[in-house]
């Protein structure tokens, strides 16, 4: 999952790394480790910061690849686990077994996205390393405890909540930390992470197919928990290099002492008041809803949130559908491998193509990918030969890669670099509810109608509707620009958050790190 397009970070050496506002104190490791010893690459030089663009950064890239691959490899392969869970918790007198079991995987996927804003706060306050280690440890405990759980309700908590939340806390810092070590080669680093993560999505279905049936569900979850244990150890490499915001003004220069630093009579009261002020300032910054004032962003976010209602259904129920439609086949896992492989190819290919497409025209690619994805979902139950299903899954993976890789570039075009992180964070939160609800609804339709024909057919409708809605965004944008042409310079109108021609031409931008969602910098706003 990479960042594509130009590097949109303001240059710290020019004094725009911070906005000039006093930053809240950051606790934890950032205070001790943010200043890199020495004067070599990656050190603080003249108030600026230059990432090393290599060296130990490649170890961090490996750790990030393992994190991305293991988390989403397990989630994308859940269809195999879902079949085993249905078999274990099947009740002949219960007509809603598919519905109930589907909540296990759907909750985990939903929690990954729902926790995004909270994870950003933790990453900003505690740093990438502590947040990622804590999250991976939580995910490890969740998978390990799932192996000993015997009831479906308990697995909702151990796998759906613990593993899902832990995965979110481990996943986001693994992306943010790349911007600490790379700038000129950030695209290459993200490409390596993307390609490596796709290998996990291709390899885990093969592994699960080999070990799940012989060893059983309990041992399978224990084996998967080892991936999270390894990730907790690898996350120890996430040593932050960016200068901490503590006590820094513009350009990383020391700021003037605040009330908390002043001594004398009443110092305790001033310190207490300062803490409350900083806490309120943090709350206002974390829950800033200004991006929703932008009409085009609201329409785009609504379209994406609508589309993902059917997004996770194939990953969840495709294996069960194959077992019913193609009785006797033992190669259903090949379909998940095809989706993982084509998704990786799609991310790399459409990322490069997206760099060549100017402005908001990128959104046409993203909207088209959703429409094609919806059509492929509708075609799944119409495939009467296994080879046809393979072709459908290849197209599904390509659409998945296109949608994911263009999310950050489209957000930049809609809201500008200063608010891109907020826009993506809120979008991920909006995606959580429909993405969680889709697979259980499809399972409920299967339970009542006896097959997946209606479930997959209806799952294809939301992506098509969402794609059509997204096609309206450039039209609305042009309408706003036309209306803006009649406004005065003092009243720039509703499109003042769009990137100006000067910014697109590479002029310096005054985007402050403090103005973004915590934990992100401009070049790291990606999924």
Secondary structure as UniProt FT lines:
FT   HELIX           12..14
FT   HELIX           29..33
FT   TURN            41..42
FT   STRAND          44..45
FT   TURN            46..47
FT   STRAND          48..49
FT   TURN            55..56
FT   HELIX           57..76
FT   HELIX           78..88
FT   TURN            92..93
FT   TURN            95..96
FT   HELIX           97..114
FT   HELIX           116..126
FT   HELIX           128..148
FT   HELIX           152..155
FT   HELIX           156..163
FT   HELIX           164..176
FT   HELIX           178..181
FT   TURN            184..185
FT   HELIX           186..234
FT   HELIX           235..237
FT   TURN            246..247
FT   HELIX           250..252
FT   HELIX           259..261
FT   TURN            265..266
FT   HELIX           267..286
FT   HELIX           290..293
FT   HELIX           295..307
FT   TURN            308..312
FT   HELIX           313..325
FT   TURN            327..328
FT   HELIX           333..356
FT   HELIX           359..361
FT   HELIX           362..380
FT   TURN            381..382
FT   HELIX           386..405
FT   HELIX           407..415
FT   TURN            417..419
FT   HELIX           420..449
FT   HELIX           453..484
FT   TURN            485..486
FT   TURN            489..490
FT   TURN            494..497
FT   HELIX           501..504
FT   TURN            505..506
FT   HELIX           513..515
FT   TURN            518..519
FT   HELIX           522..524
//
